[in-house]
Amino acid sequence: MDDKRIIERVRYIKMEKVGYMGISGSFSEVAAEKLVEQAGIPEAELVPLVCSQNILDALRAGEISYGVLGIRNTTAGPVSEFEHSFHDVEYTVLGEYILPIHHCLFKKHEVDVSALTEVASHPQAFRQTDHNRAERWPQLREHEIEDTAIGADWLANGKLPETTAVICSRKAGTIWGLDLMAENIEDSAENRTTFWLLRL
């Protein structure tokens, strides 16, 4: 019997990296999943990059192939960080997805509501919840951070004072084991954000 060598050929598929604003549990992550599916991008890896400037830098460096960014919100208007980072940049929009945004307020389990002194979140989340917060929690001063889901992470891991509440998605607060104080605190029932899938 002739000695035969069987060679198995493996087809390598390039893993396309897609950067998105925020971290796991953010609204941008949900939009990224939907946009990747719509675009039919095979074997996509979602990369959390927190902010629009990080996405632009990663696109320019070739570290990612696509970016997913929030562009405008029906309640708060244009997303200023996107406008600031991409205002002078040539890019191609490959897809658009409009996501309903439902904000929740979370705190640490062991902290009483009466002990809270501030609320941390992204500036867009503050603008989308202005009226509800003024009526229900007027004593909480605003603490702006880069991303809603990061607030949940930071509060759970001691990077924010225990007397802080955070505005984020229900998913983010649940991931980090926080105590849900209130949900659907957005000012408009039609609160939606438009996200783009783009490349340079």
Sequence and secondary structure as in RCSB ss.txt:
>XXXX:A:sequence
MDDKRIIERVRYIKMEKVGYMGISGSFSEVAAEKLVEQAGIPEAELVPLVCSQNILDALRAGEISYGVLGIRNTT
AGPVSEFEHSFHDVEYTVLGEYILPIHHCLFKKHEVDVSALTEVASHPQAFRQTDHNRAERWPQLREHEIEDTAI
GADWLANGKLPETTAVICSRKAGTIWGLDLMAENIEDSAENRTTFWLLRL
>XXXX:A:secstr
                EEEESS TTSHHHHHHHHHHHHHT TT EEEE  SHHHHHHHHHHTS SEEEEEEEETT
TEE HHHHHHHTT   EEEEEEEEE   EEEE TTS GGG  EEEE HHHHHHSHHHHHHH TT EEEE S HHH
HHHHHHTTSS TTEEEEE HHHHHHTT EEEEE   S TT EEEEEEEE 
